[in-house]
């Protein structure tokens, strides 16, 4: 038994996968930027003076 996947259905699957991956990328980058912003705001890890010679 062979099942075929029609072009429009395959295209819809690829478009949905692309949109989901873009959404995940935006969410993860937003979380990363929020973490970086909170670290800079709270100065949890102060910059060492040896980096600013």
Beta strands, then each sheet from edge to edge (+ up, - down):
end
